[in-house]
Amino acid sequence: HPTHPEVRIRLTARGVLVMERDPQLGSAIQLDGEEGGLLSFRCPESEYDWLVRTLLSLGPDAELLAPHTLRHRVQQAAQEIARRYAE
């Protein structure tokens, strides 16, 4: 829906391969040669928990560019994971 925040994710070539298989998001990827692509779509905030897990599963093959509130949630989740392994 146009009122939902726009999510923009920069993907590496490997990230594109993984996300192309997603039935809901695969068609939203704009390829950038062999270097990767940009995944851009609108997402309700109620789906952010799922999206955070998806982004974390992609590791270094995805960089969330926007929105800022979602970037903050990914950062918090990543820090929590890092704390678990710091002990």
Secondary structure, 3 states (H helix, E strand, C coil): CCCCCEEEEEEEHHHHHHHHCCCCCHHHEEECCCCEEEEEEECCHHHHHHHHHHHHHHHHHEEEEECHHHHHHHHHHHHHHHHHHHC
